[in-house]
Amino acid sequence: MQSLIGTGVALVTPFNKDFSIDTEALKRIVNFSIDNGIEYLVVLGTTAENATLSQDEKELVIKTVIETNNGRLPLVLGVGGNNTMKVVGELKTRDLSQFAAILSVSPYYNKPTQEGIYQHFKAVAEASPIPVILYNVPGRTASNMMSSTVLRLANDFENVVAIKEAAGDIVQAMQILKNKPKDFLVISGDDMIALPMILAGGSGVISVIGQGFPKEFSEMIRLGLNKKVDEAFKTQYLLSDCIDMIFEQGNPAGIKQVFLSLGIAENTVRLPLVNVDESLANRIGQFVEKMNKQA
């Protein structure tokens, strides 16, 4: 899956002030990412506030991104959940012809055992007509997919081609990197440690900050993949304050504040999320202004 090497971005769903989907802003975000060096786009991940979208709204987001992208970059679709049969049903009925892969989160809330996680993804892999990227994010799911489970899935199913590893645990990532099948990709799901993971053998990142600063962030990842360590870390430290800021009061409230500062989209989020407070909004605005002056 060479198309998944580098920087993918987990697209937000921009809303108007009345909480309806702002398709024009979504088009601007897609074009902004593409024009500034991003390698692929992830549609309807957690950052898209997927949990608060109706089925019709999800279809509108998918349609808007496919039409705007117009075949320029590979697309990945988030298809996951904690009801295995529902996920399997969607994979069997949805037209996935426009997508290079699906991104499927480990089941949340239920807190399955490692065997339960394995059996869930076994069902997903057997149902999916396209490659599967596993997604481990224990901070949201309340259960960690251990490296042994990831490796078991990677070895047992040819279409399980990658993991988005967002445990924030570089040692766990290195265990997967050390023992994985040759072509299996380890993709960082954590912007702050994406570069160290790449230098340890990772294949890239599915990023949140990358859609706010696509030129700088995607170049940093390419430098890392080419083992140009000093140059890559120079950009890492340039962006690190903002990486902290965009997650300080929750995702995607932080990155949406970046988009407001850039003049690309409103900062509207849907409950139970709320906007960042005035202090954080001002700090993000100052960072964006500083970056614009350096551009």
N, C-alpha and C positions, 0 to 999 in steps of 0.2 A: 504493500500500500504506500508507494512513493508519494502519492497525492496527499497523504496525511503527515508528511514530514515538514516541520517548520511551525508557523504560527496559525492556529485557527482561533477565531473569536466566537465567544458565546454571546450571540446578539441579544440586546435588550428588546423589549417591546415598548416603543414610545407611545405615550398616551397624550391626548389633548387635555386641556384643563377640566373638561367634563368627563374625563376617564375613558372616553372612546379611543379606539386605536388610531394613531396618527400615521397613516400609511405613507404620507409624503415625507415625514421625518424618518421613517424606516428606510425608505429609498435612499435618503441622504446618507444614513449611517452605512448602508450596504456599499454605496459608491465610494464613500470616504475610506472605508476599509480596503476595498479593492484597489482604489487609486494610489494607496500608500503602502502597498507591498504585502498585505496579508495573503497567506497561502490557501486558506479554506474558511468556510463560514459554517457555524453551528446554529441551527434553527430550533427554537422551542426547547432550550435547556432550562436549567433552574433560573439563570439570569433573565430569562424572558418572562418571568413571573407566570410561568406556565400554569401553576396551580390556581390562578385567579382568572384564567381565560376560558370562555365558553367554547364549545366545539366549533361553532361558526367562526369565532374570533381566531381560533387556531388555524382554521382553513384559510382565513384571510391573510394571516401572517405568512403561511407557507406559500400561498399564491403570489403575494407581493414580493417575497424574497426571490422566488424562482424567476419571476418575470424581470425583476431588476437585475439580478445576476446575469441572466441571459447566457448561461453556459460558460461564463468567464472563469469561475472558480469552482472546485468541487464543493458540494454541499453535504452536510451531515445533519440528520434529523434526530432530535431527542424523542425516543420512544421507550418509556420506562414507567415503573410504578410498583406498588406493593400488592397488586392483585395480578398474579402471574397469568391467569387465564385471560384477563382483559388485555394485557400486553400482547399475548400470543394472538388473540383475536384481531388486534389492530395490525399486527405484522402480516397476518394472512389476508386482510381485506384492503389495506391501504396501498395505493399506487406509489411505489418507492423508486420508480424508474429514473427520477431526477436526482437521486441521492447516491453518493459514493459509499455511505455507511450509515448505520444508526448508532446513536450514543444511548446506552441503556444503564440507568442508575441502579445500584444495588438496592433491594427493597428496604424502604424506610418504615419506621414506626413499629412494624411487626417484630423487629429484632430477631430474625431467623438465625439458626446455627450456621456454621460453615457448610454443613451438608445441605441445609435449606437454601443457602445462597447458591451453591453449586447446582442443585436441582432446578432452581429458578432460571439460571442462565443456560442450563442444558435445554430447557423448554424454549427459551428465547432463541438460542442458536439453531435449534431444529426447525423453528418456525420462520426464521428470517431468510428472505431470498437474497439479502445483500450482507456484506461484512458487518460484524458487530464490534463496537468499542465498549468494553466494560467501563463502568464509572464507579470509583470508590471514593465516597466523601462522607466519612464517619461523623464529621461535625454536623451533618444534616440528617443522616440516616439512623444514627444511634447504634450502628454496628459496623465494625471494621471488616472488610474483606481481606483476609490474611494472604500473604504472599503465596502460601501453599495452595490456597484455593484458586488464586489467579493462575498460577502455573499449571494446575490440574486442568482448568478450562482451556488454557492456551494450547496444551498438548492434546486434549481430547477432541477439539473442534476446529477444523481448518478455517471456518469463517469467523472465529473469534480472533481478531487480528491485532487488537491493541487494548490497552487500558489507559483511561484518564485517571491518574493516581493523585488524589487530593487529600490524602491523610495528613499531609504536612510532615511526613516522617521520611527523611532522606535514607535512613537505614533500611526501612521496609522497601523503598523504591530500589535500592541497590541490591537487595536480595532477589527481587524480580529480574533486574538487569543481569545479574550474575548467572541465573539459571534458566532464563527464558529460551524458547525456540528462536532460531536465528532471525526470522523475519518478523517476529512479534514486536510491536512498537510500545514503548513506555512513554506516555505523554503526560507532562505535568499538568495538574489541575490547580496549581497554586502559583500565582504570578511571582511571589517573592522568591521561591526556590526553584523556579523553572530553569534558570541558568545553571546552578549546581547540578541539577538532575541531568541536564543535557551533557555537561562535561563528564558525568559519570557513565554516559552511554545512552541517555534518553534521546527521543526523536523529535521533541518539540513541546508545544504547549497548546492547550485550549484556554484562552485568556479572557479576562474581563477588561483589564487595563489596555489591552491591545487594540480595542476598538476606539478608545479615547485618544491614544497616541500610537496609531498604527505604524507610522513610518519609523519612529525611534524603536519601538518595541520589537517589531518584526526584524529590523536590522540587527538588534542585539541578539536575537535568537539565531539568525544566520551566522553571525560572528561566532557564537558559541558552538554551533554545529561544525564550523570550520576551524575550531580550536584556537581562535584568535582571542585569547583569554583576557588580556589586559584591556583591549578595546571594548570587549563585551561588558566587562565589569564597570567600565567608565559610564556606560549607559545605564547599567543596573543601578548604580548609586545615584545617578541623575534622577531616575524615576522612583526610587525606593520610598521617598516620603509620600508621594502621591499614591503608590500602591497601598501603603498603610492607611492613608486617608480614605480611599474609596471603600474600604471594608470596615472602617471604624464604627460606623452606625448602620451597617447592614448593606447587603448587595441585593438589588441594583441601585439603591438610593444614591450611593456615592458616585457611581459611574454616570448616572443620569444627571447629577449636578455638574459633572465634567462637560456633558453634552450641552447643558444650558449655558455654561461659561463659554463654550465654543460657538454658540449660536446655531447649533444643529437640531436640537430637540428640547422640548419642555422637560422639567425635572419631575413630572407627575408620576407617582407610584400608587398602586392600589392597596387598600387595607387588606391584611393587617400591617403592611409596611407604611411608613410615613417618611416624609422628606427629611434630609439631614437638617440639623439645627443651623442657626445663623452663623455661629462661630465656625463650624466646619465648612459651610458654604463659602464663607469669606476666605478661608485658607485654601480651599480648592480653587477658587477664582484667582487668587494671587499666584498659585502655582501655574495655572493655565496661562495667565498673562506673562509670567516669566518664560515659559516654554515658547510662547509666540514670539517674544522678543529675540530669542536665540535662533529661531528658525530662519 
